[in-house]
Amino acid sequence: MNTKQIAARLALATAMLSLGACSSMSAQDKNTAIGAGVGAVAGSVLTGGSTTGAVGGAVVGGVIGNQVNKPRR
């Protein structure tokens, strides 16, 4: 097994385990997590794989996800 296969299997296992952690999250928490994930991928793609772009995208995506369908008080 080569390094890419190991990395892919590790990523898959991590994703599967993390899905179970979402069962007790509120809708706003789920939106924040989804926004951060999508933002990280988008930031990485837009900056050519830059770590800074991925982190920045995760922050911006998390904030946007947190504000989507925010309960009104």
C-alpha positions in Angstrom: 0.0 0.0 0.0 1.4 3.4 -1.0 1.2 6.7 0.9 -1.7 8.0 -1.1 -3.8 4.9 -0.3 -3.0 5.2 3.4 -3.9 8.9 3.4 -7.2 8.2 1.6 -8.2 5.5 4.0 -7.3 7.6 7.0 -9.3 10.5 5.6 -12.3 8.2 5.0 -12.1 6.7 8.5 -11.8 10.2 10.0 -14.9 11.4 8.1 -16.9 8.4 9.2 -16.0 8.8 12.8 -16.7 12.5 12.7 -20.2 12.0 11.3 -21.3 10.2 14.5 -20.2 13.3 16.5 -22.8 15.4 14.8 -25.9 13.6 16.1 -26.3 15.8 19.2 -25.4 19.1 17.6 -28.0 21.9 17.1 -28.9 23.0 13.6 -26.8 26.1 14.0 -23.7 24.0 15.1 -24.1 21.8 12.1 -24.3 24.8 9.8 -21.2 26.2 11.3 -19.3 22.9 10.8 -20.5 22.5 7.3 -19.6 26.1 6.4 -16.2 25.6 7.9 -15.6 22.5 5.8 -16.8 23.9 2.6 -14.9 27.1 3.2 -11.7 25.2 3.9 -12.0 23.3 0.6 -12.9 26.5 -1.3 -10.1 28.5 0.2 -7.6 25.8 -0.6 -8.8 25.5 -4.2 -8.8 29.2 -4.8 -5.3 29.7 -3.4 -3.8 26.7 -5.2 -3.5 24.5 -2.1 -2.3 27.1 0.3 -2.7 26.3 4.0 -3.4 29.9 4.8 -6.2 29.9 2.2 -7.7 26.8 3.7 -7.6 28.2 7.2 -9.0 31.5 6.1 -11.7 29.8 4.1 -12.6 27.7 7.1 -13.0 30.8 9.3 -15.1 32.7 6.8 -17.2 29.6 6.0 -17.8 28.9 9.7 -18.9 32.4 10.4 -21.3 32.3 7.4 -22.6 28.9 8.3 -23.2 30.1 11.9 -25.3 33.0 10.7 -27.5 31.0 8.3 -30.9 30.4 9.7 -29.9 31.9 13.0 -32.8 31.9 15.5 -34.3 35.3 16.0 -34.6 36.6 19.6 
